Each structure stands twice: as C-alpha cells, then as structure tokens.
Amino acid sequence: MTGRQSDWRLRAIEVHAEGEPGRVITAGLPEFPPGTMLEKMRWFEQHHDDLRLAMLREPRGYPGLCANLLVPSDDPAADGGFIVMEQTEYPPMSGSNTICVVTAMLETGIVDMVEPVTTLTLEAPAGLIDVTAECAQGKVTRVTFRNVPSFVMALDVPVDVPGLGVVPVDLAWGGMFYAIADADRLGVSLDAANGAEIARVTEQIRVATREQHPVEHPEDPSLTGPTIGQLAGAPAGADSTRRNAVTVATGVLDWERPDTWTGALDRCPCGTGTSAAMAVLHARGELGVGDTFVHEGPLGTVFHGRIVEETTVAGIPAVVPEVGGQGWITGTSEWTLDPTDPFPSGFTVGDLWP
C-alpha cells in the first residue's frame, strides 16, 4: 500500500486440489504460542478469528473457498504444521487442503523438493500426517497422505428430516465427523450441475442428524459433529469405485427459513470424506485392507484411497486410510486491510450466502 499503513498484510499461494480451492497463507500471521497444532488452532480461533472471516468472506473470499495457515510445529517429528479454515469452522483435518499445502510448500521452495519422491510429516490439529509427494521437473504430480485413524460411530441411523422423511444415515469420522446418506435412494443426481439441490438436501440431513444424533470424538469431546455432510452414489466413471458429493456449511440453517437450507459443494472428491467412506465400507465388510478405492467427485476428478491397516480408537474399530490426489498452483496473492475499510472482517450478501 502506498502512503497508508495496513493493519495487516498476508501473503498467500492460491492452489486447488482436484478442483477444490485451498488458499495457503505463508506470511504475515501472528506469532503462535507453543503447544500442539490443536492448541494453536484453538488459540487462533479465540484471538484472531477476524482473519479467517476476512480471508473467506467477501471481498477477499467466496462461499466455496478454504484457507490454510502455515504454522511452525513444536513436534520434533514434524516438518511443519498447518491449520485449516472453512466458512463455519476450523476442521481438525482436510485432505484437499493437505494436498494444497504440500503442493505450495514444495513448488515454492518452502520445503526442499526431492525428485522423484519427497517424504515429509505435517502436524494438523487432528495429529501427525505422513505425506509422500511424487515430483518431476519441479512439479508435484501427486500427493498421498496417511490420514488419522478413521472409524464409524453408527450405521443406518434413522434421521427424521423435515421435507425428506426418515433417512438412514451413517456417522463416521475421517478427520471430521460426517453424516453420510445414499444419493440414489434419495433420487438426487450427483452431477456438478445439480449442486444447489445436493447442497440443500445434504445440509438438511446433516443438521437434522446433529440435532437428533450428536456425536463427539471418544478421545477429545471438544471435537463434535457431524459438521459436514456427504451424499454417496454409484460411480459415473468406468474406473471409479463410488461417487460422492460433500457439502460444506456456509452459515446457520434455520428450519423456518428455506433460503438458509444451503451450503457450498466441495469441488473435489474430499479427502476426509474419502477416509470416512472407506471406514463405512470396511465396517460393512465391503472394503478390505489393501483394497483400492477410487472416489469420484462432482467434477469427475478422483482421489485414490486404500486402507493401510486396521486399528482401534478408544476401543472403537478403526482403519488407517491412505488418500492421494493432485494439486495445482493458480497464482500468488497479497492481502491487506486498510484501517479505514468499513468491512475489516469481510461481509456476506444474501444472493450467495445463507
């Protein structure tokens, strides 16, 4: 800025992973206190949530955008850390954002790239994530990460959804708590062009599920849900195992106001959603350790998944999933706040936002 002092100045790398945008903020952040990445996330949420709002809401953001904070990790086993920011929450983990972060770190030299394979460990709020990045000629061609253990809380829970009737819902953790329903049973097409209906139905199911069957993580009761919803259906691509569409909340659903029955469609096949889906299929006996799982998103892009091993979380049967996909840098940006700006935390308008 010329002739005027900015209240803050953030530098970022703009990335998308198989279609899902994940802004990676690399500089200009406040100094974080020591602690785990979950503790750092909670601190940032308490003291600097205005930055999340400013990055994701207008005029700097839009409903479908996610953002990531590159944060030094205090864990000696980690090469770095990151915190994910979405429109209504700080999810403990995100697969597409992991891919965006790794792509940004390696292609811009924040972490040295080793060809043909770079391995690193990142700390997310959900825990340590082991990453393998395939690289060629300075480009990251695939990022595969070993996610935190994923597990099922309940299968086929009957949820009474206003306007839809009783819907069977699977409740599963893949780094976030998901409410998963069958799109084919509901008669909902998972084509990207049908995004408005997908978002409406998914958010209705998620909110009704949270009201009637709330869940919390058995090892950390502060992690509750479901905070995100997924519709699953038959694949469209010949090489895919399953098709899905994930809806991210963008506001508060009010049952008395149908205009709030909406959200933002995840543009990619969703990494934590893929992990939750694999946990569900494993619990049903439909996916075994080592089996390939190709998850197709609404744009036709895919994540390749695999169950690495079985484990338990607080006595609950769980699986360790591995998920891979590709990210692409689309640009770099610098964001500032003029002290006279009347919208320091951004804004939302009812044409796009609930």
Secondary structure, DSSP 8 states (H G I E B T S, - for coil): --SS--S-EEEEEEEEETTEEEEEEEE------SS-HHHHHHHHHHHHHHHHHHHHSBTT--TT-EEEEEE----TT-SEEEEEE-SS---S--HHHHHHHHHHHHHTTSS---SSEEEEEEEETTEEEEEEEEEETTEEEEEEEE---EEEEEEEEEEEETTTEEEEEEEEESSSEEEEEEHHHHT----GGGHHHHHHHHHHHHHHHHHHS-EEETTEEEEEE--EEEEEE--SSTT-SEEEEEEE--S---TT-GGG---EE-SS--HHHHHHHHHHHHHTTSS-TT-EEEEE-TTS-EEEEEEEEEEEETTEEEEEEEEEE-EEEEEEEEEE--TT-S-TT-B--TTT--
